[in-house]
Structure formats: C-alpha cells, structure tokens
Amino acid sequence: MQKKLIAAAVAGALVAPAAMADGHGVAVSGSIRTGVEYTGDDWQVADNFSRLRFKASSDLGNGQSAYMNYEFRVNSAQGSIVTGNTQRLSYVGIKGDWGSLSLGAQWSTAFNTVGTFIDKTARYGGAANVCVQYRMKDSVMLSTQLGGLSLMADAQMTAGGDSLDRGTVGGLFSIGGLSLGAMYQSADTDCMGVAAALNIAGIGLSGGFVDADGGDSAFGVNASIAGLHLDYETADSIDGVITGSYGLGLGGGAKMIVEVSNDGTDTKGIGMLRMDF
C-alpha cells in the first residue's frame, strides 16, 4: 500500500506541471488577515477580509484564452466561510489582443479608474467613494488597451431590478510615474469622478474627486513613503476622516500592519498580521 501511495504521489508530481503548462491547471492562492482591533468602544480579535482564491485559464487558440476566478471570503477570526452578496470576486471571461470580456462579480469600472486612487487603506478608508461600487455583482465588463490608454465599460443587470441597473464608462492613462483616471456612471444616481497618481523618488501621491448627482461631492488624497501611508477623505455629509497606517514586510509573504483612523469624533485602530500565499 505504501509503495502504491508513493507511486501515485510521484505520478501526480509529474502530471501537475504538464497540466499547468497546457493552461488547464488551477492555481490556488489567498490571504489571511487577522488583527486585534479597537472599535472606539471595545477591543476584539477581528478578521480583515481574508480570502481563498482559485484561478484557471485555457488556451482557445488564435491568440484567445478563457479565464476564471473564484474567491471565497473567510472569517479568519472565527474559522468560517462568509456568505452574502458580493463578498469577493467570481467571474469568467475571454481575452485576446482585442481586450477582454468578463461576466460575474468583479471590480467595477468606477473603482478601477477612480476609486482605487482615493482609497488605499488597509481597513478604514473609502468615505470619499460616495457613489463608487468596489465589487460589482451581476455585471458584464469590456476592456481594451490602446498604448498607454486603458478603456473599460461595464453594465450591471440584477435579477428583479431594471434591465440595466447601471452602466459605466471609464479610462486610465499612464505615462512614466503619472496615472490619470476618469469615469462616468449612469444609474438611479448618476456619478462622475476624476483621479490621478504620481510616483516620484520613492514617494507615492494620489487622490480623486467624486460627485453623485443630487447627492454628495467628495474627495480624498493620500501619500505613502517607505511603508507609511496617510489618507484624508471628506464628503458633503461627513467630516474629514484621517487614516494613517504602517506596513512592515516580514518575509515569506508575511506582513505586519498597524492602522489608526479618526473621523473627528471617534478613533479606532487595528494591529494586523497578514500572510499571502
């Protein structure tokens, strides 16, 4: 029996690389993020959006390929899978020289082009993304690349809602250490935004402005250097939120992060250990 097990293990080790080379293998990765948090009222051991990820792709020929991504949200503090709408990313798509087409729960065009420049925090940011969805469920996205210009558009069509709940177009332009982004979204509440980022001499600066038609206008700016990150966000309906964090790489995919945030009234913070695999 032992010899059979050894033979099976050796055969598996030889077959697995071949399967991956053919583009049919499944890559398993993820991140576990657990910390001790002060909520402003009490202390708790808290999960910070840990996840388990499965990715695969398949060569379709003629420069085309199919790809998929499954992510499951894990509560690392409680040892359980987290369920509910749009907890993580789950999509399937086709890509080639022309660009890509994907369907499922995925990063929205609004976040890819504007929101990501505003919120770079580990836990407490996002107050200025007043009309920006981070992950968009029930969506289809088309993207393409024209030199240094990335163009993308998405549509969200949820069951039981309108035929088209929201549609967004946006673009990113990058040259050297400078990136510029813009987007417009048509929905029950229209939304537009612009953003920019600059990396120079080891210092990262970024920020953006978002306006919800008939709702809040908001902006956020942030700076980072040598593991230290500072973030300021404000909107019409809220006071300014200041967040500071420091991350220290420990090697082997492990990182220690400390983040503190104050909204003018309450202060909260977390000391977190993160390990990516």
Protein Blocks (a to p, Z undefined) as FASTA:
>chain_A
ZZmmmmmmmmmmmmmmmmmmnopaccdddddddddddehlaccdddehiacdddddddeb
jhiacdddddddddfknopacedehkbccddddddfkbccdedjdddfklmmmmmmmmmc
fklgoklmmmbcfbdghiacddddehjaccdddddddehiafblbdcddddddehjbccd
ddddddfbdcddddddddeehiacdddddddehiacdddddddeehiacdddddfkbccd
ddddddddebjhiacddddddehjaccddddddddZZ
